[in-house]
C-alpha cells in the first residue's frame, strides 16, 4: 500500500493562543477602544483572577505582555492594581528609528518625506482651516522669534522641528501626523548636530533664523487668506530650500543614527 503525501491543509499547524495571551488581548481591546482610559487602574489581581477564572501566574504573564507594549504599568507591591496607559506614538517612535536605521535610511530620505507631506498640509489648512489655527501657528512663531532674540539657537533648532510637527498636527490627518511624529526626533537631533558640526557665527545663525521666521509668517498669512494654491506653492519652495540648507553634499547620503 502506497502512502499518500499529506495535503497542504494537513500540513498546516494551528497555534492555539496561551491563556495569558487571550487575557492580554481582552484587556488590550478595552484600552484601545477607550473603555479603559489613561490613568485608570485595573481591578486588583485577586478580583481579576476570580472574574476571568485564571491563575495568578497566568494573570502576571498577561501583565508582562501588556507592560512590554507600554499599555499598563505595574507598581510592585502596590494595592491599587495596574495603571492603564493609552497607546502613544512616543512608544513606537524610538523603535521606528531603529527600524529606519537598520534599513539604511539616509538623512536625505527623511527630509524628502517632509516634502511629500507638508505642502499638502499647507493647502489643506488654507482651504479647510480648523478653529484657532492662525493663532496657534502665530504663537509658535513668536516663541521661535524669542529664542532667536535670546540667541538660544539649539532650542531654536529643536523648535523648528516642532513647528513642522505642529503644522501637520493642525492639518487633522492622523496618519500623516503619526508619520511626522516618528520622524520628528530624528530631524531635531540631526539639526542640533548640524549646528555643532558646522562652525557658523551667531550673526549668520540669526540671519538664517529670521529668514525662516519670515517664511513662516508668510505661510500663516496665506492660510488666513484661504489661498490654498499659494500656501502649497510657498511651503513647497520653503521645504525645498530648507532641505538644501540642511543637506550639505557630504551629509545627504549619510545614514541616520538614533543610537548615540
C-alpha positions in Angstrom: 0.0 0.0 0.0 1.4 3.4 -1.1 1.2 6.1 1.5 -0.2 9.3 0.2 1.7 12.6 0.9 -0.1 14.8 3.3 -2.1 17.6 1.7 -1.2 21.2 2.2 -4.2 21.6 4.5 -3.0 18.6 6.6 0.5 20.2 6.9 -0.8 23.4 8.4 -0.3 23.7 12.1 -2.7 25.9 14.0 -1.2 27.5 17.1 -3.6 27.8 20.0 -3.0 31.0 21.9 -1.9 30.7 25.5 -4.5 31.7 28.2 -2.2 34.6 29.1 -2.3 35.9 25.5 -6.1 35.7 25.5 -6.3 37.6 28.7 -3.9 40.3 27.4 -5.9 40.6 24.2 -9.1 41.1 26.2 -7.6 43.9 28.3 -5.8 45.4 25.2 -9.1 45.7 23.3 -10.7 47.6 26.2 -7.8 50.0 26.3 -7.6 50.6 22.5 -11.4 51.0 22.3 -11.3 53.6 25.1 -13.3 51.6 27.6 -10.2 51.9 29.9 -8.8 55.4 29.9 -5.3 56.8 30.5 -4.6 56.7 34.3 -7.4 54.2 35.1 -6.5 51.3 37.3 -7.3 47.7 36.6 -9.0 45.8 39.4 -6.7 44.2 42.0 -5.2 40.8 41.0 -7.4 38.8 43.2 -10.5 40.3 41.7 -9.3 39.8 38.1 -8.3 36.2 38.8 -11.9 35.4 40.0 -13.7 37.4 37.3 -11.6 35.9 34.5 -11.2 32.4 36.0 -7.4 32.3 35.8 -4.4 31.7 38.0 -2.1 34.3 39.3 0.9 33.2 37.1 -1.4 33.4 34.0 -2.5 36.9 35.0 1.0 38.1 35.7 2.2 36.8 32.3 -0.6 38.7 30.7 0.5 41.8 32.6 4.1 41.3 31.3 2.8 41.2 27.7 0.9 44.5 28.2 3.8 46.1 30.1 6.1 45.3 27.1 3.5 47.1 24.9 3.5 50.0 27.3 -0.2 49.7 27.8 0.0 49.2 31.5 2.5 49.8 34.3 2.5 47.6 37.4 3.7 49.1 40.6 5.4 46.3 42.5 3.8 45.8 45.9 1.0 48.3 45.1 -2.5 47.5 46.2 -4.1 49.8 43.6 -3.6 47.4 40.6 -2.0 48.1 37.2 -2.3 51.6 35.8 -3.6 51.9 32.2 -1.8 53.9 29.5 -3.4 54.9 26.2 -1.4 53.9 23.1 1.2 56.7 22.3 3.2 57.4 19.2 6.2 58.0 21.5 6.0 54.4 22.5 6.8 53.3 18.9 8.8 56.2 17.6 12.1 55.1 19.1 11.7 51.6 17.8 10.7 53.0 14.4 14.0 54.9 14.5 15.8 51.6 15.0 14.0 50.1 12.0 14.8 53.1 9.8 18.5 52.9 10.7 18.7 49.2 10.2 17.2 49.6 6.7 19.9 52.1 5.8 17.7 55.2 5.8 19.6 58.3 4.9 19.1 61.9 6.2 18.2 62.9 2.7 15.4 60.3 2.7 14.0 61.8 5.9 13.9 65.3 4.5 12.3 64.2 1.2 9.5 62.6 3.2 8.7 66.1 4.7 8.5 67.4 1.1 5.9 64.8 0.3 3.7 65.7 3.3 3.9 69.3 4.3 2.9 71.2 1.1 -0.3 69.2 1.0 -0.9 70.1 4.7 -0.4 73.8 3.9 -3.1 73.7 1.2 -5.5 71.7 3.5 -5.1 74.3 6.3 -5.8 77.2 3.9 -8.8 75.5 2.3 -10.3 73.9 5.5 -8.7 75.8 8.4 -9.5 74.3 11.8 -10.5 76.7 14.6 -7.7 78.8 16.0 -5.1 77.5 13.5 -3.8 81.0 12.8 -3.5 81.9 16.5 -1.7 78.6 17.2 0.8 79.0 14.5 1.4 82.6 15.2 2.1 81.8 18.9 4.6 79.2 17.9 6.3 81.6 15.6 6.5 84.2 18.3 8.1 81.6 20.6 10.7 80.8 17.9 11.4 84.6 17.5 12.0 84.9 21.2 14.6 82.1 21.0 16.4 83.9 18.3 16.4 87.2 20.1 17.8 85.4 23.2 20.4 83.6 21.0 19.2 80.2 22.1 20.0 78.6 18.8 20.0 75.0 20.0 16.5 75.5 21.4 15.6 77.1 18.1 16.7 74.1 16.1 14.5 71.8 18.2 11.7 74.4 17.9 11.9 74.3 14.2 11.3 70.6 14.1 8.4 71.1 16.5 6.9 73.8 14.3 6.8 71.4 11.3 5.2 68.7 13.5 2.5 71.2 14.8 1.8 72.2 11.2 0.9 68.6 10.4 -1.0 68.1 13.6 -3.2 71.1 12.8 -3.9 69.5 9.3 -6.0 66.9 11.0 -4.8 63.8 9.2 -3.9 61.3 12.0 -1.9 59.1 9.7 0.3 61.9 8.4 0.8 63.2 12.0 1.8 59.7 13.1 4.5 59.5 10.4 5.7 63.0 11.1 5.9 62.5 14.8 8.1 59.4 14.2 10.4 61.4 12.1 10.4 64.4 14.5 13.0 63.2 16.9 15.4 62.2 14.0 15.1 65.6 12.4 15.5 67.6 15.6 18.6 65.6 16.6 20.2 66.0 13.1 19.6 69.7 13.1 21.2 70.2 16.6 24.2 68.1 15.5 24.4 70.1 12.3 24.7 73.3 14.3 27.5 71.8 16.4 29.3 70.3 13.4 29.3 73.4 11.2 31.1 76.4 12.7 28.6 79.2 12.0 28.8 82.7 13.5 26.0 84.0 15.7 25.3 86.7 13.1 24.8 84.1 10.3 22.6 81.9 12.5 20.5 84.9 13.4 20.1 85.9 9.7 19.1 82.4 8.7 16.7 82.0 11.6 14.9 85.3 10.9 14.6 84.4 7.2 12.9 81.2 8.2 10.6 83.0 10.6 9.6 85.5 7.8 8.7 82.5 5.6 6.6 81.0 8.5 4.7 84.3 8.9 4.0 84.4 5.1 2.6 80.9 5.3 0.3 81.9 8.1 -0.9 85.0 6.1 -1.7 82.7 3.1 -3.6 80.3 5.4 -5.6 83.2 6.9 -6.5 84.4 3.4 -7.7 81.0 2.4 -5.3 80.9 -0.5 -4.7 77.1 -0.9 -2.7 77.3 -4.2 -0.2 79.8 -3.0 0.0 78.3 0.5 1.0 75.0 -1.1 3.4 76.6 -3.5 5.1 78.7 -0.9 5.5 75.9 1.5 6.9 73.5 -1.1 9.5 76.1 -2.0 10.2 76.7 1.7 10.8 73.0 2.3 12.9 72.6 -0.8 15.1 75.5 0.3 15.3 74.3 3.9 16.3 70.8 2.7 19.1 72.3 0.6 20.2 74.3 3.6 20.4 71.4 5.9 21.5 68.7 3.5 25.0 69.7 2.5 26.6 67.5 -0.2 28.6 65.4 2.3 25.6 64.8 4.5 22.7 63.9 2.1 23.7 60.2 1.8 24.7 59.9 5.5 22.8 57.2 7.4 20.6 58.3 10.2 21.9 57.4 13.7 19.5 57.1 16.6 21.8 55.2 18.9 24.4 57.6 20.1 
